Amino acid sequence: MAPRVLILPTALENYRLAIRETARKWSPEQAKAYGRLLRAGFESIPQAYARVRTKKDERVGSSIFRVHKIEHHYAVYIVVDDATFVIAAVLHERMDVPAQLRTIERLADREYEALMGHSRPKF
């Protein structure tokens, strides 16, 4: 079975904001290209996770999240199992990622439950 990459509403809004900001700062054409790069990066999460799953990610500390760098953003995701990944947020590289992770954890739990129909696994 092919891996699934799902996106929570907050992450979708973060993605849209990144595209709007790119269009505002650079151009609509650049925003479209950047959007394609971000979406390709989202789809590459399963392969990236397979390469690094045994390593601890110091960027997230003891958080439930993992992060995947895509251009100037991080896709913050939850690993459900080896075939299901849920993107909880899309953060710009200049943000304080650990602080943002603490802020979105509770929101991500609610959105995850609404998307998946059950609470996220606790590790």
C-alpha positions in Angstrom: 0.0 0.0 0.0 1.3 3.5 -0.9 1.9 5.8 2.0 -0.7 8.4 2.8 0.2 12.0 3.6 -2.8 13.8 5.1 -2.9 17.5 6.0 -4.7 19.1 8.9 -6.7 22.3 8.5 -4.1 24.4 10.3 -1.3 23.1 8.1 -3.4 23.8 5.0 -3.9 27.4 6.1 -0.2 27.7 6.8 0.5 26.4 3.3 -1.9 28.9 1.8 -0.3 31.7 3.8 3.2 30.8 2.5 1.9 30.9 -1.0 0.1 34.3 -0.5 3.3 35.8 1.1 5.4 34.5 -1.8 3.0 36.1 -4.3 3.0 39.3 -2.4 6.8 39.5 -2.0 7.8 38.0 -5.4 5.1 37.3 -7.9 2.1 35.0 -8.6 4.3 32.9 -10.9 6.9 32.4 -8.2 4.1 31.6 -5.7 2.8 28.8 -8.0 6.3 27.4 -8.4 6.9 27.5 -4.6 3.5 25.8 -4.0 4.5 23.0 -6.3 7.8 22.6 -4.4 6.0 22.5 -1.0 3.5 19.9 -2.3 6.3 17.8 -3.7 8.0 18.1 -0.3 4.9 16.9 1.5 4.7 13.9 -0.7 8.4 13.1 0.0 7.8 12.8 3.8 7.4 9.0 3.8 10.7 8.5 2.0 12.5 11.0 4.2 11.1 9.4 7.3 12.2 6.0 6.2 15.8 7.2 6.0 15.9 8.9 9.4 13.2 7.1 11.5 15.7 5.7 14.0 17.4 9.1 14.6 16.2 11.5 17.3 15.2 14.9 15.9 16.8 17.5 18.1 14.7 20.3 16.5 11.6 18.9 18.2 12.9 17.7 21.5 10.3 15.5 23.2 7.5 16.7 21.0 5.1 14.3 19.2 6.1 15.9 16.0 8.8 15.3 13.4 9.9 18.0 11.0 10.8 17.9 7.3 12.7 20.8 5.7 11.2 22.0 2.4 12.9 25.0 0.9 12.4 27.8 3.5 9.7 26.0 5.4 9.3 23.0 7.8 6.5 20.5 7.4 5.6 19.5 10.9 4.1 16.0 10.9 2.9 13.2 13.1 3.8 9.6 12.2 0.7 7.4 12.6 2.4 4.3 11.3 4.9 3.6 8.5 2.3 4.3 5.9 0.4 7.2 7.3 1.7 10.7 8.0 -0.3 13.7 9.1 1.0 17.2 8.5 0.0 19.4 11.4 1.7 22.7 10.5 3.9 24.4 7.9 6.3 26.8 9.6 8.8 29.3 8.1 12.4 28.6 8.8 12.8 31.9 10.7 10.1 31.0 13.2 11.0 29.7 16.7 10.1 26.1 15.8 10.2 24.6 19.4 7.9 27.4 20.6 5.5 26.9 17.6 5.4 23.2 18.3 4.3 23.7 21.9 1.6 26.1 20.6 0.1 23.8 18.0 0.2 20.5 19.9 -3.3 20.8 21.5 -4.8 22.2 18.3 -3.2 19.3 16.3 -4.7 16.8 18.7 -8.3 18.1 18.0 -7.8 18.3 14.3 -6.2 14.9 14.1 -9.1 13.3 15.9 -11.6 15.0 13.6 -9.6 13.8 10.5 -8.9 10.3 11.6 -12.0 9.6 13.7 -9.9 8.6 16.8 -7.3 10.1 19.2 -3.8 10.1 18.0 -1.6 7.3 19.4 0.4 8.4 22.5 4.0 7.3 22.4 
